[in-house]
């Protein structure tokens, strides 16, 4: 993406604005597929990273499946044209209606996260006279060595079931008329920069698969989750080819189709959040650059202290004349916090970064915001959500309109007294 195209799109669609590079997204998908091409494999893109419908239909055309974590994600995937037999549904708390809908949709399988859920699925499938295809999410109790909020493979995390429970659940499911155990799943965390914990988990899971085979429980799929980290700053990342080779080797001759669930790796580096400088301010030796994007647009810095690259684009514009009484003799401070307009001290996009002097109207580009950016955005402080634009083979496409004030209040209305019907 060139600076000129960013400036032009920011002028046309206003800021804050998400821009995605769909060609880059395609490259990442092909890279993943290439790495696993030696085996039967299915890339189920993790919608939670970014579930824009245009993006999903673009991925459907690239033969991707979908890893969904709510029934609405399942519906979005189907709506976008992802075939049902390539959709899997995970999540620690599915309610009865979700399970019913998932069984009705006839997706590939449901990832089961607890014994109670297994029984729930069985009784719902029985009532519907169905055979529920399931996979069990195993928690291998391996430290993924990532931020604690996005670590999921330890006993203390709420995800999956321990190995012993999993074995009992497979035996139970195999004897049930309404359950069909066809897969096994693990996912130990996100933004992983070292594949060792994944391989350790893989070994444990493969041992369990062999044990199940001895019990004549013959699985078809091994779902190895997502989690491959990306470069936000100067991180050393996992080499995809060696990762795939490690997985294939660990399979140790098992004839299972591999499901991978990458989210961040596909979209993370292929999206930016473009915002405008509102103005700068100095608070007794501390410099702030206030922009029109905030934690409601990109929560990652506030929530995980995540660091995103920042680029400043200077725009030719007239600055306001400062009257002498308001002029301050501030020595320039080269470091600044980039903050948003939200009423929280935790509302920042970057802290203490070297930043040239900026002026109102300049652009601040927040890099690598394609994953868990828009999908985690909110209406906090009654702010409306950003627009999203995609660049596809040099052409731009508005893929999500900016929310309006009317959109914001569409589900509410003022309370006008006791006789007021909603
Ligand atoms: N599969 C499962 C079961 C998951 O829980 C996740 C992510 C993925 C796949 C996709 O992981 P990825 O390839 O994107 O790392 N909001 C956080 C990330 C939360 C990840 C949750 N699970 C962030 O902004 O860093």
Boltz pocket constraint, residues with backbone or C-beta under 6 A from the ligand:
constraints:
  - pocket:
      binder: B
      contacts: [[A, 46], [A, 48], [A, 49], [A, 67], [A, 90], [A, 149], [A, 150], [A, 152], [A, 187], [A, 189], [A, 190], [A, 191], [A, 225], [A, 226], [A, 227], [A, 228], [A, 261], [A, 262], [A, 263], [A, 264], [A, 265], [A, 300], [A, 304], [A, 371], [A, 372], [A, 376]]
      max_distance: 6.0
